[in-house]
Every structure is written in C-alpha cells, then in structure tokens.
Amino acid sequence: MGSKAGDEMLAKDPLFILAAGAALAVLVILMIGIGGFAKGGEFNRRHANRLMRYRIAAQAVAVLLIVAFAWIRSGGN
C-alpha cells in the first residue's frame, strides 16, 4: 500500500484529479444508461444511443488521461 504522504500527493496532482473526474463521469453516464435501459419506455428509446456515444467518448478521455498520468509519473521513459 502507498504511504500517507504519497496518497496526499496524489490528491493534489491536477492530472490525477482530472483522470478521477473523467472516470467518475463515465460511471455517472453508465448508471444513467443502465437505469434508462432497466426502466425502458420513451426515455430509453430517445436517449439510449446518445448515452452510449457519450459514455464511449468519456471513456476514451478517461483512458487517455490515465495513460498520460502513468507515463508522466513514471518519468516519461
């Protein structure tokens, strides 16, 4: 496990915060999509494909931010 000082450093790293926020956005979009799918009806018919596109775009951004964070933290080698 990481040290407390290391954990505090992560919490202050802007790129880590962006990556975590992007992952949270993916989770929120996914939960809205799953909820709409479970409920069915007009909301699901009108918004299911749009929510899927938003999730894929948000997921791509999250993955890029996570990879950038890992690359930068490793020293860029």
DOKOLKE-920504 format. One record per atom (N, C-alpha, C): residue number from 0; residue in one letter; atom name; x, y, z. Coordinates in steps of 0.1 Angstrom, whole numbers. Layout:
BEGIN
{nr: NUM rest: A atom: CA c1: X c2: Y c3: Z}
...
***
This chain:
BEGIN
{nr: 0 rest: M atom: N c1: 8 c2: -12 c3: 0}
{nr: 0 rest: M atom: CA c1: 0 c2: 0 c3: 0}
{nr: 0 rest: M atom: C c1: 9 c2: 12 c3: 0}
{nr: 1 rest: G atom: N c1: 3 c2: 23 c3: -5}
{nr: 1 rest: G atom: CA c1: 10 c2: 36 c3: -5}
{nr: 1 rest: G atom: C c1: 11 c2: 43 c3: 8}
{nr: 2 rest: S atom: N c1: 20 c2: 51 c3: 10}
{nr: 2 rest: S atom: CA c1: 22 c2: 59 c3: 22}
{nr: 2 rest: S atom: C c1: 12 c2: 70 c3: 23}
{nr: 3 rest: K atom: N c1: 10 c2: 75 c3: 35}
{nr: 3 rest: K atom: CA c1: 0 c2: 86 c3: 36}
{nr: 3 rest: K atom: C c1: 5 c2: 98 c3: 29}
{nr: 4 rest: A atom: N c1: 18 c2: 101 c3: 29}
{nr: 4 rest: A atom: CA c1: 23 c2: 113 c3: 21}
{nr: 4 rest: A atom: C c1: 21 c2: 111 c3: 6}
{nr: 5 rest: G atom: N c1: 23 c2: 99 c3: 1}
{nr: 5 rest: G atom: CA c1: 21 c2: 96 c3: -13}
{nr: 5 rest: G atom: C c1: 6 c2: 97 c3: -17}
{nr: 6 rest: D atom: N c1: -3 c2: 93 c3: -8}
{nr: 6 rest: D atom: CA c1: -17 c2: 95 c3: -10}
{nr: 6 rest: D atom: C c1: -21 c2: 110 c3: -11}
{nr: 7 rest: E atom: N c1: -15 c2: 118 c3: -2}
{nr: 7 rest: E atom: CA c1: -18 c2: 132 c3: -1}
{nr: 7 rest: E atom: C c1: -13 c2: 139 c3: -14}
{nr: 8 rest: M atom: N c1: -1 c2: 134 c3: -19}
{nr: 8 rest: M atom: CA c1: 5 c2: 139 c3: -31}
{nr: 8 rest: M atom: C c1: -4 c2: 137 c3: -43}
{nr: 9 rest: L atom: N c1: -10 c2: 125 c3: -44}
{nr: 9 rest: L atom: CA c1: -19 c2: 121 c3: -55}
{nr: 9 rest: L atom: C c1: -32 c2: 130 c3: -54}
{nr: 10 rest: A atom: N c1: -37 c2: 133 c3: -42}
{nr: 10 rest: A atom: CA c1: -49 c2: 141 c3: -41}
{nr: 10 rest: A atom: C c1: -47 c2: 155 c3: -46}
{nr: 11 rest: K atom: N c1: -34 c2: 160 c3: -46}
{nr: 11 rest: K atom: CA c1: -31 c2: 173 c3: -50}
{nr: 11 rest: K atom: C c1: -26 c2: 174 c3: -65}
{nr: 12 rest: D atom: N c1: -25 c2: 163 c3: -71}
{nr: 12 rest: D atom: CA c1: -20 c2: 162 c3: -85}
{nr: 12 rest: D atom: C c1: -31 c2: 165 c3: -95}
{nr: 13 rest: P atom: N c1: -30 c2: 176 c3: -102}
{nr: 13 rest: P atom: CA c1: -42 c2: 180 c3: -111}
{nr: 13 rest: P atom: C c1: -45 c2: 170 c3: -122}
{nr: 14 rest: L atom: N c1: -35 c2: 163 c3: -127}
{nr: 14 rest: L atom: CA c1: -38 c2: 153 c3: -137}
{nr: 14 rest: L atom: C c1: -45 c2: 141 c3: -131}
{nr: 15 rest: F atom: N c1: -42 c2: 137 c3: -119}
{nr: 15 rest: F atom: CA c1: -49 c2: 126 c3: -112}
{nr: 15 rest: F atom: C c1: -63 c2: 130 c3: -110}
{nr: 16 rest: I atom: N c1: -65 c2: 143 c3: -105}
{nr: 16 rest: I atom: CA c1: -79 c2: 148 c3: -103}
{nr: 16 rest: I atom: C c1: -87 c2: 147 c3: -116}
{nr: 17 rest: L atom: N c1: -81 c2: 152 c3: -127}
{nr: 17 rest: L atom: CA c1: -88 c2: 151 c3: -140}
{nr: 17 rest: L atom: C c1: -92 c2: 137 c3: -144}
{nr: 18 rest: A atom: N c1: -82 c2: 128 c3: -142}
{nr: 18 rest: A atom: CA c1: -84 c2: 114 c3: -146}
{nr: 18 rest: A atom: C c1: -95 c2: 108 c3: -137}
{nr: 19 rest: A atom: N c1: -95 c2: 111 c3: -124}
{nr: 19 rest: A atom: CA c1: -105 c2: 105 c3: -115}
{nr: 19 rest: A atom: C c1: -119 c2: 111 c3: -118}
{nr: 20 rest: G atom: N c1: -119 c2: 124 c3: -122}
{nr: 20 rest: G atom: CA c1: -132 c2: 130 c3: -126}
{nr: 20 rest: G atom: C c1: -137 c2: 125 c3: -138}
{nr: 21 rest: A atom: N c1: -128 c2: 122 c3: -148}
{nr: 21 rest: A atom: CA c1: -133 c2: 116 c3: -160}
{nr: 21 rest: A atom: C c1: -138 c2: 102 c3: -158}
{nr: 22 rest: A atom: N c1: -132 c2: 94 c3: -149}
{nr: 22 rest: A atom: CA c1: -137 c2: 81 c3: -146}
{nr: 22 rest: A atom: C c1: -150 c2: 82 c3: -139}
{nr: 23 rest: L atom: N c1: -152 c2: 91 c3: -130}
{nr: 23 rest: L atom: CA c1: -165 c2: 93 c3: -124}
{nr: 23 rest: L atom: C c1: -176 c2: 97 c3: -134}
{nr: 24 rest: A atom: N c1: -172 c2: 105 c3: -144}
{nr: 24 rest: A atom: CA c1: -182 c2: 109 c3: -154}
{nr: 24 rest: A atom: C c1: -186 c2: 97 c3: -162}
{nr: 25 rest: V atom: N c1: -177 c2: 88 c3: -165}
{nr: 25 rest: V atom: CA c1: -180 c2: 75 c3: -172}
{nr: 25 rest: V atom: C c1: -190 c2: 67 c3: -163}
{nr: 26 rest: L atom: N c1: -188 c2: 66 c3: -150}
{nr: 26 rest: L atom: CA c1: -196 c2: 59 c3: -141}
{nr: 26 rest: L atom: C c1: -211 c2: 65 c3: -141}
{nr: 27 rest: V atom: N c1: -211 c2: 78 c3: -140}
{nr: 27 rest: V atom: CA c1: -224 c2: 85 c3: -140}
{nr: 27 rest: V atom: C c1: -232 c2: 83 c3: -153}
{nr: 28 rest: I atom: N c1: -225 c2: 84 c3: -164}
{nr: 28 rest: I atom: CA c1: -232 c2: 82 c3: -177}
{nr: 28 rest: I atom: C c1: -237 c2: 67 c3: -178}
{nr: 29 rest: L atom: N c1: -228 c2: 58 c3: -174}
{nr: 29 rest: L atom: CA c1: -232 c2: 44 c3: -174}
{nr: 29 rest: L atom: C c1: -244 c2: 41 c3: -166}
{nr: 30 rest: M atom: N c1: -244 c2: 47 c3: -154}
{nr: 30 rest: M atom: CA c1: -255 c2: 44 c3: -145}
{nr: 30 rest: M atom: C c1: -269 c2: 50 c3: -150}
{nr: 31 rest: I atom: N c1: -268 c2: 62 c3: -156}
{nr: 31 rest: I atom: CA c1: -280 c2: 67 c3: -163}
{nr: 31 rest: I atom: C c1: -284 c2: 58 c3: -174}
{nr: 32 rest: G atom: N c1: -275 c2: 53 c3: -182}
{nr: 32 rest: G atom: CA c1: -279 c2: 44 c3: -193}
{nr: 32 rest: G atom: C c1: -285 c2: 31 c3: -188}
{nr: 33 rest: I atom: N c1: -279 c2: 25 c3: -178}
{nr: 33 rest: I atom: CA c1: -284 c2: 13 c3: -173}
{nr: 33 rest: I atom: C c1: -298 c2: 15 c3: -166}
{nr: 34 rest: G atom: N c1: -299 c2: 26 c3: -159}
{nr: 34 rest: G atom: CA c1: -312 c2: 30 c3: -153}
{nr: 34 rest: G atom: C c1: -323 c2: 31 c3: -164}
{nr: 35 rest: G atom: N c1: -319 c2: 38 c3: -175}
{nr: 35 rest: G atom: CA c1: -329 c2: 40 c3: -186}
{nr: 35 rest: G atom: C c1: -332 c2: 27 c3: -193}
{nr: 36 rest: F atom: N c1: -322 c2: 19 c3: -194}
{nr: 36 rest: F atom: CA c1: -325 c2: 6 c3: -201}
{nr: 36 rest: F atom: C c1: -334 c2: -3 c3: -192}
{nr: 37 rest: A atom: N c1: -331 c2: -3 c3: -179}
{nr: 37 rest: A atom: CA c1: -340 c2: -11 c3: -170}
{nr: 37 rest: A atom: C c1: -354 c2: -6 c3: -169}
{nr: 38 rest: K atom: N c1: -356 c2: 7 c3: -170}
{nr: 38 rest: K atom: CA c1: -369 c2: 13 c3: -169}
{nr: 38 rest: K atom: C c1: -376 c2: 11 c3: -183}
{nr: 39 rest: G atom: N c1: -368 c2: 12 c3: -193}
{nr: 39 rest: G atom: CA c1: -374 c2: 11 c3: -207}
{nr: 39 rest: G atom: C c1: -382 c2: 24 c3: -210}
{nr: 40 rest: G atom: N c1: -392 c2: 22 c3: -218}
{nr: 40 rest: G atom: CA c1: -401 c2: 34 c3: -222}
{nr: 40 rest: G atom: C c1: -395 c2: 44 c3: -231}
{nr: 41 rest: E atom: N c1: -401 c2: 55 c3: -231}
{nr: 41 rest: E atom: CA c1: -397 c2: 66 c3: -240}
{nr: 41 rest: E atom: C c1: -383 c2: 71 c3: -238}
{nr: 42 rest: F atom: N c1: -379 c2: 73 c3: -225}
{nr: 42 rest: F atom: CA c1: -365 c2: 78 c3: -223}
{nr: 42 rest: F atom: C c1: -355 c2: 69 c3: -229}
{nr: 43 rest: N atom: N c1: -357 c2: 56 c3: -227}
{nr: 43 rest: N atom: CA c1: -347 c2: 47 c3: -233}
{nr: 43 rest: N atom: C c1: -347 c2: 47 c3: -248}
{nr: 44 rest: R atom: N c1: -359 c2: 48 c3: -254}
{nr: 44 rest: R atom: CA c1: -359 c2: 49 c3: -269}
{nr: 44 rest: R atom: C c1: -353 c2: 61 c3: -274}
{nr: 45 rest: R atom: N c1: -354 c2: 72 c3: -267}
{nr: 45 rest: R atom: CA c1: -349 c2: 85 c3: -272}
{nr: 45 rest: R atom: C c1: -335 c2: 87 c3: -269}
{nr: 46 rest: H atom: N c1: -329 c2: 82 c3: -259}
{nr: 46 rest: H atom: CA c1: -316 c2: 86 c3: -254}
{nr: 46 rest: H atom: C c1: -306 c2: 75 c3: -253}
{nr: 47 rest: A atom: N c1: -310 c2: 62 c3: -255}
{nr: 47 rest: A atom: CA c1: -300 c2: 51 c3: -253}
{nr: 47 rest: A atom: C c1: -288 c2: 52 c3: -261}
{nr: 48 rest: N atom: N c1: -289 c2: 55 c3: -274}
{nr: 48 rest: N atom: CA c1: -278 c2: 55 c3: -283}
{nr: 48 rest: N atom: C c1: -269 c2: 68 c3: -280}
{nr: 49 rest: R atom: N c1: -275 c2: 79 c3: -277}
{nr: 49 rest: R atom: CA c1: -268 c2: 91 c3: -274}
{nr: 49 rest: R atom: C c1: -260 c2: 89 c3: -261}
{nr: 50 rest: L atom: N c1: -266 c2: 82 c3: -251}
{nr: 50 rest: L atom: CA c1: -258 c2: 80 c3: -238}
{nr: 50 rest: L atom: C c1: -247 c2: 70 c3: -241}
{nr: 51 rest: M atom: N c1: -248 c2: 61 c3: -250}
{nr: 51 rest: M atom: CA c1: -238 c2: 51 c3: -253}
{nr: 51 rest: M atom: C c1: -226 c2: 59 c3: -260}
{nr: 52 rest: R atom: N c1: -229 c2: 68 c3: -269}
{nr: 52 rest: R atom: CA c1: -219 c2: 76 c3: -275}
{nr: 52 rest: R atom: C c1: -212 c2: 85 c3: -265}
{nr: 53 rest: Y atom: N c1: -219 c2: 91 c3: -256}
{nr: 53 rest: Y atom: CA c1: -213 c2: 99 c3: -246}
{nr: 53 rest: Y atom: C c1: -204 c2: 91 c3: -237}
{nr: 54 rest: R atom: N c1: -208 c2: 79 c3: -233}
{nr: 54 rest: R atom: CA c1: -200 c2: 70 c3: -225}
{nr: 54 rest: R atom: C c1: -187 c2: 66 c3: -232}
{nr: 55 rest: I atom: N c1: -188 c2: 63 c3: -244}
{nr: 55 rest: I atom: CA c1: -176 c2: 59 c3: -252}
{nr: 55 rest: I atom: C c1: -166 c2: 70 c3: -253}
{nr: 56 rest: A atom: N c1: -171 c2: 82 c3: -256}
{nr: 56 rest: A atom: CA c1: -163 c2: 94 c3: -256}
{nr: 56 rest: A atom: C c1: -156 c2: 97 c3: -243}
{nr: 57 rest: A atom: N c1: -164 c2: 97 c3: -232}
{nr: 57 rest: A atom: CA c1: -159 c2: 99 c3: -219}
{nr: 57 rest: A atom: C c1: -149 c2: 89 c3: -215}
{nr: 58 rest: Q atom: N c1: -152 c2: 76 c3: -218}
{nr: 58 rest: Q atom: CA c1: -143 c2: 65 c3: -215}
{nr: 58 rest: Q atom: C c1: -129 c2: 67 c3: -222}
{nr: 59 rest: A atom: N c1: -130 c2: 72 c3: -235}
{nr: 59 rest: A atom: CA c1: -117 c2: 74 c3: -242}
{nr: 59 rest: A atom: C c1: -109 c2: 85 c3: -236}
{nr: 60 rest: V atom: N c1: -116 c2: 96 c3: -232}
{nr: 60 rest: V atom: CA c1: -109 c2: 107 c3: -225}
{nr: 60 rest: V atom: C c1: -103 c2: 102 c3: -212}
{nr: 61 rest: A atom: N c1: -110 c2: 94 c3: -204}
{nr: 61 rest: A atom: CA c1: -106 c2: 89 c3: -191}
{nr: 61 rest: A atom: C c1: -93 c2: 80 c3: -193}
{nr: 62 rest: V atom: N c1: -94 c2: 71 c3: -203}
{nr: 62 rest: V atom: CA c1: -82 c2: 62 c3: -206}
{nr: 62 rest: V atom: C c1: -70 c2: 70 c3: -210}
{nr: 63 rest: L atom: N c1: -72 c2: 80 c3: -219}
{nr: 63 rest: L atom: CA c1: -60 c2: 89 c3: -223}
{nr: 63 rest: L atom: C c1: -54 c2: 96 c3: -211}
{nr: 64 rest: L atom: N c1: -63 c2: 101 c3: -202}
{nr: 64 rest: L atom: CA c1: -58 c2: 108 c3: -190}
{nr: 64 rest: L atom: C c1: -51 c2: 99 c3: -181}
{nr: 65 rest: I atom: N c1: -56 c2: 87 c3: -179}
{nr: 65 rest: I atom: CA c1: -49 c2: 77 c3: -170}
{nr: 65 rest: I atom: C c1: -36 c2: 73 c3: -176}
{nr: 66 rest: V atom: N c1: -35 c2: 71 c3: -189}
{nr: 66 rest: V atom: CA c1: -22 c2: 67 c3: -195}
{nr: 66 rest: V atom: C c1: -13 c2: 79 c3: -194}
{nr: 67 rest: A atom: N c1: -17 c2: 91 c3: -197}
{nr: 67 rest: A atom: CA c1: -9 c2: 103 c3: -196}
{nr: 67 rest: A atom: C c1: -3 c2: 104 c3: -181}
{nr: 68 rest: F atom: N c1: -12 c2: 102 c3: -172}
{nr: 68 rest: F atom: CA c1: -8 c2: 103 c3: -158}
{nr: 68 rest: F atom: C c1: 3 c2: 93 c3: -154}
{nr: 69 rest: A atom: N c1: 0 c2: 80 c3: -159}
{nr: 69 rest: A atom: CA c1: 10 c2: 70 c3: -156}
{nr: 69 rest: A atom: C c1: 23 c2: 72 c3: -163}
{nr: 70 rest: W atom: N c1: 23 c2: 77 c3: -175}
{nr: 70 rest: W atom: CA c1: 35 c2: 80 c3: -183}
{nr: 70 rest: W atom: C c1: 43 c2: 91 c3: -176}
{nr: 71 rest: I atom: N c1: 36 c2: 102 c3: -173}
{nr: 71 rest: I atom: CA c1: 43 c2: 113 c3: -167}
{nr: 71 rest: I atom: C c1: 49 c2: 110 c3: -153}
{nr: 72 rest: R atom: N c1: 41 c2: 102 c3: -145}
{nr: 72 rest: R atom: CA c1: 46 c2: 98 c3: -131}
{nr: 72 rest: R atom: C c1: 57 c2: 88 c3: -132}
{nr: 73 rest: S atom: N c1: 59 c2: 81 c3: -143}
{nr: 73 rest: S atom: CA c1: 70 c2: 71 c3: -145}
{nr: 73 rest: S atom: C c1: 82 c2: 78 c3: -149}
{nr: 74 rest: G atom: N c1: 82 c2: 91 c3: -152}
{nr: 74 rest: G atom: CA c1: 93 c2: 98 c3: -157}
{nr: 74 rest: G atom: C c1: 94 c2: 100 c3: -172}
{nr: 75 rest: G atom: N c1: 84 c2: 96 c3: -179}
{nr: 75 rest: G atom: CA c1: 83 c2: 98 c3: -193}
{nr: 75 rest: G atom: C c1: 92 c2: 89 c3: -201}
{nr: 76 rest: N atom: N c1: 96 c2: 78 c3: -196}
{nr: 76 rest: N atom: CA c1: 105 c2: 69 c3: -203}
{nr: 76 rest: N atom: C c1: 97 c2: 58 c3: -209}
***
